[in-house]
Amino acid sequence: MAHKQMQKYDIIIVGAGPSGIFCAYELLQQKKFKSILLIEQGKSMHERACPIERAKKCLHCKPYCNITCGFSGAGAFSDGKLLSYHKSMFNAGEEMYLGGNGGSYIKNFYSNQEIKDLLEYTDEVYLKFGAEPHLEGVENRDQIEQLQAKAKKEKLDLVDIPLRHLGTEKSQELYTKVQTYLEKNGIEVLCNVSVDNIVKENGVAVGVDCHPSFDLCGKKFKFYADKIVLAVGRKGADWLSKMCEKHKIKTEVGSVDIGVRYELSDSVMQKVNTLLYEGKFIARTSTYGDKVRTFCQNPSGFVSAEVYENNLTLVNGHSYKDKKSENTNLAILVSHHFTNPFDKPLEYGKNVAENVNQLASGGILVQRLGDIYRGKRTWQQDLDNNKIRPTLSSAIPGDITYAIGYRTMTDILEFIKSVDKVVEGFANPENLLYAPEIKFYSNTVVVDKNFETNIKNLYSIGDGGGLTTGLMMASASGVQMARNLVNQE
Ligand SMILES: Cc1cc2nc3c(=O)[nH]c(=O)nc-3n(C[C@H](O)[C@H](O)[C@H](O)COP(=O)(O)OP(=O)(O)OC[C@H]3O[C@@H](n4cnc5c(N)ncnc54)[C@H](O)[C@@H]3O)c2cc1C
């Protein structure tokens, strides 16, 4: 690595998740910049593997979790659900698809038509690299509308957005092709290198300080560039918050979504799964008026665990194209917006996660819905006799209500009851709730139309800075970033 010290690039992209790699891809298409460095703290695509299936438990991979870090970021082990453009993105619940609080940035700066074109272009790139051509949720419109009408009666929105389902194994194939393409076409991809700090001169971003990921005490080095794009994802949200504080990068108080991963029988979810693959239910709960939604639904899927900095373990879910379970899992998330004087949603979410992890010896807790109603913890023998078999076998049976706040829990239980009136069996007492399911968006980094922060030549895209919340929008933000860099010149 010594020869690269002090090297100067046109552009450095920090983080090789979907936003970072689509930025690199589009920079290649635009052919304006000659030297582009993509730095990733995790492993290269062909080295990434999660040992959980072999070991039957999370081994807390060091230095970084293979599910969230490495080339293609959280995309590699994701379910690979690529949302397509749909007019409902601009209706109820739009911010969930255009990206948390940050979605409003995109809508402020770009027209609906521009966003549509951007998403369609990004979709074409995915297709070029082998994405599933079939779109879920476009057939049987009558039945979908009937289901939506039934949901409406229960004050639930059922948002239908067509999507392509890659599945975890196909996602990995696709992103491997992207890595090969980028490297063959001149992007310098540097994996296993962590960026520690942003280097500034006269208040302008000029470079990054790094260290080899696998050697904390190893020699530190710097790279310089005219423009620096931060694409660090939720994994890097904590680091980004520290950078914002240190360098006085402007942020707005963001939100944190706290909830559970819910697992129930495929047979209960059959209609929603068949018609939509992913049904996005959204409601305002009656007691608190909080927004609760389902997210990341995985028919015949598997619940998974992912490890974050500070050893926090969070629950998630995914599904394969070929390997199937008999359960559907989905997140039920409650948006938490805090008001003055509290401005640390990330810290709040971390505290909740820590409490749940402590109750589960550092891992994931699981509880039956019926046990929550009965006011008792779930024991291993309860799970052994339960009709719904947990697909995350390492989850510890216990009592999540010790750690999740009353308000959040009330929201979740009210929401489950409402959905049950539309999807019979949704409130089956044998259904399983796993925690902690938390989406950290950090505080939203304030950017302008070019995605430039208040620090000149420093840009922020993707999930990390709160601009987006999913594969498609993160990737599209990367494409738009590249075009902005070209047009700014
Ligand atoms: C299990 C799972 C299933 C999912 N399923 C879906 C789905 O089906 N559909 C969907 O739309 N979304 C899904 N998601 C979410 C999706 O993966 C993310 O929205 C998307 O990956 C965000 O892209 P990103 O580029 O913003 O960030 P990430 O993908 O998080 O990438 C950021 C990268 O930056 C690197 N990085 C961070 N800090 C540093 C640093 N200091 N130095 C160097 N590198 C750094 C990280 O290692 C990481 O590789 C899923 C996520 C998970 C974990």
The ligand as a Tripos MOL2 file, in Angstrom:
@<TRIPOS>MOLECULE
LIG
   53    58     1     0     0
SMALL
NO_CHARGES

@<TRIPOS>ATOM
      1 C1        -30.5150   -8.2250    5.6590 C.3       1 LIG1
      2 C2        -30.9170   -7.0050    4.8580 C.ar      1 LIG1
      3 C3        -31.9390   -7.1020    3.9160 C.ar      1 LIG1
      4 C4        -32.2990   -5.9740    3.1420 C.ar      1 LIG1
      5 N1        -33.2300   -6.1220    2.1540 N.ar      1 LIG1
      6 C5        -33.5440   -5.0560    1.3560 C.ar      1 LIG1
      7 C6        -34.4310   -5.2010    0.2690 C.ar      1 LIG1
      8 O1        -34.8990   -6.2960   -0.0240 O.2       1 LIG1
      9 N2        -34.7460   -4.0920   -0.4840 N.ar      1 LIG1
     10 C7        -34.2180   -2.8560   -0.2010 C.ar      1 LIG1
     11 O2        -34.5550   -1.8840   -0.8970 O.2       1 LIG1
     12 N3        -33.3330   -2.7000    0.8130 N.ar      1 LIG1
     13 C8        -32.9720   -3.7640    1.5820 C.ar      1 LIG1
     14 N4        -32.0600   -3.6130    2.5860 N.ar      1 LIG1
     15 C9        -31.4730   -2.2600    2.7890 C.3       1 LIG1
     16 C10       -30.3940   -1.9950    1.7340 C.3       1 LIG1
     17 O3        -29.4380   -2.9980    1.7530 O.3       1 LIG1
     18 C11       -29.7990   -0.6040    1.9940 C.3       1 LIG1
     19 O4        -30.8350    0.3550    1.9060 O.3       1 LIG1
     20 C12       -28.7000   -0.2480    0.9940 C.3       1 LIG1
     21 O5        -27.6790   -1.2180    0.9870 O.3       1 LIG1
     22 C13       -28.1230    1.1380    1.3200 C.3       1 LIG1
     23 O6        -27.0650    1.4290    0.4610 O.3       1 LIG1
     24 P1        -25.9040    2.4490    0.8830 P.3       1 LIG1
     25 O7        -24.9340    2.4740   -0.2310 O.co2     1 LIG1
     26 O8        -26.5010    3.7190    1.3100 O.co2     1 LIG1
     27 O9        -25.2440    1.8520    2.2020 O.3       1 LIG1
     28 P2        -24.6250    0.3590    2.5830 P.3       1 LIG1
     29 O10       -25.1990   -0.6340    1.6780 O.co2     1 LIG1
     30 O11       -24.8530    0.2720    4.0140 O.co2     1 LIG1
     31 O12       -23.1010    0.5450    2.2320 O.3       1 LIG1
     32 C14       -22.2430    1.4010    2.9350 C.3       1 LIG1
     33 C15       -20.8290    0.8370    2.8860 C.3       1 LIG1
     34 O13       -19.9390    1.7950    3.4360 O.3       1 LIG1
     35 C16       -18.9320    1.1240    4.1620 C.3       1 LIG1
     36 N5        -18.3710    2.0620    5.1450 N.ar      1 LIG1
     37 C17       -19.0390    2.6340    6.1870 C.ar      1 LIG1
     38 N6        -18.2070    3.4420    6.8770 N.ar      1 LIG1
     39 C18       -17.0000    3.3670    6.2540 C.ar      1 LIG1
     40 C19       -15.7320    3.9550    6.5250 C.ar      1 LIG1
     41 N7        -15.5430    4.8110    7.5470 N.pl3     1 LIG1
     42 N8        -14.6710    3.6370    5.7130 N.ar      1 LIG1
     43 C20       -14.8400    2.8010    4.6540 C.ar      1 LIG1
     44 N9        -16.0390    2.1980    4.3670 N.ar      1 LIG1
     45 C21       -17.1020    2.4880    5.1500 C.ar      1 LIG1
     46 C22       -19.6670   -0.0480    4.8100 C.3       1 LIG1
     47 O14       -18.7700   -1.0830    5.1430 O.3       1 LIG1
     48 C23       -20.6520   -0.4430    3.7070 C.3       1 LIG1
     49 O15       -20.1350   -1.4500    2.8880 O.3       1 LIG1
     50 C24       -31.6570   -4.7150    3.3550 C.ar      1 LIG1
     51 C25       -30.6290   -4.6110    4.3090 C.ar      1 LIG1
     52 C26       -30.2520   -5.7390    5.0500 C.ar      1 LIG1
     53 C27       -29.1280   -5.6060    6.0550 C.3       1 LIG1
@<TRIPOS>BOND
     1     1     2 1
     2     2     3 ar
     3     2    52 ar
     4     3     4 ar
     5     4     5 ar
     6     4    50 ar
     7     5     6 ar
     8     6     7 ar
     9     6    13 1
    10     7     8 2
    11     7     9 ar
    12     9    10 ar
    13    10    11 2
    14    10    12 ar
    15    12    13 ar
    16    13    14 ar
    17    14    15 1
    18    14    50 ar
    19    15    16 1
    20    16    17 1
    21    16    18 1
    22    18    19 1
    23    18    20 1
    24    20    21 1
    25    20    22 1
    26    22    23 1
    27    23    24 1
    28    24    25 2
    29    24    26 1
    30    24    27 1
    31    27    28 1
    32    28    29 2
    33    28    30 1
    34    28    31 1
    35    31    32 1
    36    32    33 1
    37    33    34 1
    38    33    48 1
    39    34    35 1
    40    35    36 1
    41    35    46 1
    42    36    37 ar
    43    36    45 ar
    44    37    38 ar
    45    38    39 ar
    46    39    40 ar
    47    39    45 ar
    48    40    41 1
    49    40    42 ar
    50    42    43 ar
    51    43    44 ar
    52    44    45 ar
    53    46    47 1
    54    46    48 1
    55    48    49 1
    56    50    51 ar
    57    51    52 ar
    58    52    53 1
@<TRIPOS>SUBSTRUCTURE
     1 LIG1         1 GROUP 0 **** ****
